[in-house]
Amino acid sequence: MGLRSPFLPLHDSFQDIIGPNPKLELLSENTSYPFAHEAGIFIPSTNSLFITSNRHLDKNGNTTIKISKVKLTSEPNSCSCSEVETENVPMANGGVHYKGGMLFCAQGTLNRPGGIAFMEAKEPHKSHYLIQSYNGKPFNSPNDVVAHSNGSIWFTDPIYGYEQGIRPPPKLPNQVYCYEPETGEIRVVADGFGRPNGICFSPDERVVYITDTDRIHGDGSVDPDRPAAM
């Protein structure tokens, strides 16, 4: 007998979100490159969903990552998807809604720094870096980001970019940071990870959950003796 729902709630509060009869529906697809990989930022004011692709080769053979905007509608099979061109989010990865716009982890490239960037939700989606370094050392390749209700920005910074050939050798450990925009302070809030990856707060924001995906390396190799944990 099949499952009644495509979801398996582990907490009653999730059931409150999805309702009694949730269903999955394909909104958009792209067979030319892996366009839906990370982020997933919903902007209620424009009913739009912003996503980042996985790494792929562009028409010139260069490794790239694209940001896409899925325009949602209430009509079946009528969603549209378009690529977003913005200047200051090189190799975008994780993202989150923030103060009417969006925060993206800019992993950076071999000649452009990684960091946390802000992008406007409205076209033409202007963007700018918020931070690019810690104590004068460039970030490795920021991976995922979450915002606290007090305005602070928390993010993970593993060395995946270097392992994938898109970033120079790392100058910082695999760490988790908190950035305070009001004061400009950046501090390390957690270390000891192999590859800190996903990050989110508990509903009351008293606990931060971080995944350690050290088992899988940026070159695709798998080390079963390394952590795969939260």
Beta strands, then each sheet from edge to edge (+ up, - down):
strand 1: 38-43
strand 2: 48-52
strand 3: 56-57
strand 4: 63-64
strand 5: 67-71
strand 6: 80-84
strand 7: 92-98
strand 8: 101-106
strand 9: 115-119
strand 10: 127-131
strand 11: 133-134
strand 12: 137-138
strand 13: 145-147
strand 14: 153-157
strand 15: 175-180
strand 16: 185-190
strand 17: 196-201
strand 18: 208-212
sheet 1: 1+ 2- 5+ 6-
sheet 2: 3+ 4-
sheet 3: 7+ 8- 9+ 10-
sheet 4: 11+ 12-
sheet 5: 13+ 14- 15+ 16-
sheet 6: 17+ 18-
end
